[in-house]
Amino acid sequence: MSARRGRLARLAATTLALGTAATLLGGCGIRSTSVPVDAGAAPSRVACMIPGGGETRAVPDGAAARVYLVCGSRVAPVHRLVRLPEKRPDFVRALLDELQDPPGPEEESAGFESAVPRDLKITEGRDGDPENALRLSTPLDKLPRYALAQIVCSYADTGIADDDGTVVLGGPADDTAHPLRRYECDTALRRSPEAAETAGTTV
């Protein structure tokens, strides 16, 4: 009888462990299969949630800003208390700085990281571009796909986006070989950032 109870106890412990793991993975939205990507860590059992909602930095008169970082096999938002300039050109650059900053301790512990290159620059569009267009110093097809997804979703969540919530991006101002593209931060892009390579529509 004691041996039977021992087998039942081991079975119950195994079932509980599997249930807990499934709950953690389901809550994070991470798929169980790993997909090779050009940036970001492989899917792992990370929380993708920051206790208290996000990083709090010592910034006087700071306001909550939401930026998208890589977490496992997707991009997800984090909230930071930062000071963002009111003037559009300065705001555009400051938001990119936030994406390029290394994750804070709480963000890192929750499994967040950034794929946005530290040497990337961003400017407003050149003459002839749509009003809200942004130009990156690297051609869109040369950016890490996860970085492009981060940029699209972070800027789409601000007043930089068009009224329909889309963002128009292009490569360097002297790049005439590649057209501008209009992106939407939809569920497919957030959950599968590798799709950024073929996302967007030509402007």
C-alpha positions as CSV (number, residue, x, y, z in Angstrom):
1,M,0.0,0.0,0.0
2,S,2.8,2.4,0.8
3,A,4.5,1.7,-2.6
4,R,1.2,2.6,-4.3
5,R,0.8,5.8,-2.4
6,G,4.4,6.7,-3.4
7,R,3.6,6.2,-7.1
8,L,0.5,8.3,-6.8
9,A,2.5,11.1,-5.0
10,R,5.2,11.1,-7.7
11,L,2.5,11.2,-10.4
12,A,0.7,14.2,-8.7
13,A,4.0,16.1,-8.4
14,T,4.8,15.5,-12.1
15,T,1.3,16.7,-13.1
16,L,1.6,19.8,-11.0
17,A,5.0,20.7,-12.4
18,L,3.8,20.3,-16.0
19,G,0.7,22.4,-15.3
20,T,2.7,25.2,-13.7
21,A,5.1,25.3,-16.7
22,A,2.2,25.4,-19.2
23,T,0.6,28.3,-17.2
24,L,3.8,30.3,-17.3
25,L,4.3,29.8,-21.0
26,G,0.7,30.5,-21.8
27,G,0.7,33.7,-19.8
28,C,3.8,35.0,-21.6
29,G,2.4,34.2,-25.0
30,I,5.6,32.4,-26.0
31,R,5.3,29.6,-28.5
32,S,6.7,26.2,-27.5
33,T,8.7,25.8,-30.7
34,S,11.8,27.9,-31.3
35,V,12.3,29.8,-34.5
36,P,15.7,31.0,-35.7
37,V,15.9,34.8,-35.7
38,D,18.6,37.3,-36.4
39,A,18.3,39.0,-33.1
40,G,17.0,38.4,-29.6
41,A,17.3,35.4,-27.4
42,A,15.6,32.1,-28.1
43,P,12.2,31.6,-26.5
44,S,12.5,30.9,-22.9
45,R,10.4,30.6,-19.8
46,V,10.5,34.2,-18.9
47,A,7.8,36.3,-17.3
48,C,7.6,39.1,-19.9
49,M,6.0,41.2,-17.1
50,I,7.6,43.8,-14.8
51,P,6.5,44.0,-11.2
52,G,4.9,47.4,-10.6
53,G,4.5,48.1,-14.4
54,G,8.0,49.3,-15.4
55,E,11.2,51.1,-14.8
56,T,11.1,54.3,-12.7
57,R,14.0,56.6,-13.4
58,A,15.0,59.7,-11.5
59,V,13.7,62.2,-14.1
60,P,12.1,65.4,-12.8
61,D,8.7,66.0,-14.4
62,G,9.0,62.7,-16.2
63,A,6.0,61.2,-18.0
64,A,5.2,57.5,-18.7
65,A,6.4,56.4,-22.1
66,R,5.8,53.0,-23.6
67,V,8.5,51.4,-25.7
68,Y,8.6,47.9,-27.2
69,L,11.4,45.5,-26.4
70,V,12.2,42.0,-27.4
71,C,10.9,39.3,-25.0
72,G,11.5,35.7,-26.1
73,S,10.0,35.3,-29.6
74,R,8.0,38.5,-29.6
75,V,8.0,42.2,-28.9
76,A,6.1,43.5,-25.9
77,P,5.6,47.0,-24.3
78,V,7.3,48.3,-21.2
79,H,6.6,51.5,-19.4
80,R,9.3,53.9,-18.5
81,L,9.2,57.2,-16.6
82,V,11.2,59.5,-18.8
83,R,11.2,63.0,-20.0
84,L,10.5,63.2,-23.8
85,P,10.9,66.6,-25.6
86,E,7.9,68.3,-27.0
87,K,9.5,69.3,-30.3
88,R,8.9,66.7,-32.9
89,P,12.5,66.2,-34.1
90,D,13.8,66.0,-30.6
91,F,11.0,63.6,-29.6
92,V,11.8,61.3,-32.5
93,R,15.4,61.0,-31.5
94,A,14.7,60.7,-27.7
95,L,12.3,57.8,-28.3
96,L,15.0,56.0,-30.3
97,D,17.5,56.6,-27.5
98,E,15.1,54.8,-25.2
99,L,15.0,51.8,-27.6
100,Q,18.8,51.8,-27.7
101,D,19.3,52.0,-24.0
102,P,20.1,48.7,-22.3
103,P,17.2,47.3,-20.4
104,G,17.1,48.2,-16.7
105,P,17.5,45.6,-14.0
106,E,13.8,44.9,-13.7
107,E,13.3,44.7,-17.5
108,E,16.3,42.4,-17.8
109,S,15.1,40.1,-15.0
110,A,11.7,39.8,-16.8
111,G,13.4,38.7,-20.0
112,F,13.4,41.9,-22.0
113,E,16.2,43.0,-24.3
114,S,16.6,45.3,-27.3
115,A,17.7,44.5,-30.9
116,V,17.9,48.1,-32.0
117,P,21.5,48.9,-33.1
118,R,23.3,51.5,-31.0
119,D,24.6,53.4,-34.0
120,L,21.2,53.7,-35.7
121,K,20.0,57.3,-36.3
122,I,16.5,58.6,-37.2
123,T,15.3,61.8,-38.7
124,E,12.2,63.3,-40.2
125,G,11.4,62.7,-43.8
126,R,13.0,64.6,-46.7
127,D,11.2,66.9,-49.1
128,G,8.5,65.0,-50.9
129,D,7.9,62.4,-48.2
130,P,4.6,62.1,-46.5
131,E,4.1,64.5,-43.6
132,N,4.8,62.0,-40.7
133,A,7.5,59.9,-42.5
134,L,10.7,59.0,-40.7
135,R,14.0,58.2,-42.2
136,L,16.5,55.7,-40.7
137,S,20.2,55.8,-41.3
138,T,20.1,52.1,-42.2
139,P,18.0,50.7,-45.1
140,L,15.0,48.9,-43.8
141,D,16.0,45.5,-45.4
142,K,19.4,45.8,-43.5
143,L,17.9,46.2,-40.1
144,P,17.4,43.2,-37.7
145,R,13.8,42.2,-38.1
146,Y,13.2,42.4,-34.4
147,A,14.6,45.9,-34.3
148,L,12.3,47.0,-37.1
149,A,9.3,45.6,-35.2
150,Q,10.4,47.4,-32.0
151,I,10.6,50.7,-33.9
152,V,7.3,50.3,-35.7
153,C,5.4,49.5,-32.6
154,S,7.1,52.1,-30.4
155,Y,6.4,55.0,-32.8
156,A,3.0,53.7,-33.7
157,D,2.1,54.2,-30.0
158,T,2.8,57.9,-30.1
159,G,1.6,61.1,-31.9
160,I,4.2,60.4,-34.5
161,A,1.9,57.9,-36.1
162,D,-0.7,58.8,-38.7
163,D,-4.4,59.0,-37.7
164,D,-4.9,55.3,-38.6
165,G,-2.0,54.3,-36.2
166,T,0.4,53.4,-39.0
167,V,4.0,54.5,-39.3
168,V,5.8,55.4,-42.5
169,L,9.5,54.5,-42.5
170,G,12.3,54.7,-45.1
171,G,16.0,54.3,-45.3
172,P,18.6,57.1,-45.6
173,A,17.5,60.4,-47.2
174,D,19.8,59.7,-50.2
175,D,18.4,56.2,-50.8
176,T,16.3,56.5,-54.0
177,A,16.4,52.8,-54.7
178,H,14.0,51.7,-52.0
179,P,10.5,53.2,-51.5
180,L,9.0,54.2,-48.2
181,R,6.9,51.6,-46.5
182,R,3.8,52.0,-44.2
183,Y,3.7,49.7,-41.2
184,E,1.0,48.7,-38.7
185,C,1.8,47.4,-35.2
186,D,-0.7,44.6,-35.4
187,T,-0.9,41.3,-33.5
188,A,1.0,39.4,-36.2
189,L,4.0,41.7,-36.0
190,R,4.1,41.8,-32.2
191,R,3.9,38.0,-32.0
192,S,6.1,37.2,-35.0
193,P,8.6,40.0,-35.4
194,E,10.5,38.0,-38.0
195,A,7.6,38.9,-40.3
196,A,8.8,42.5,-40.3
197,E,10.9,41.7,-43.3
198,T,7.9,41.4,-45.5
199,A,5.5,43.6,-43.5
200,G,4.4,47.0,-44.6
201,T,3.0,48.4,-47.8
202,T,4.8,50.6,-50.3
203,V,3.9,54.3,-50.1
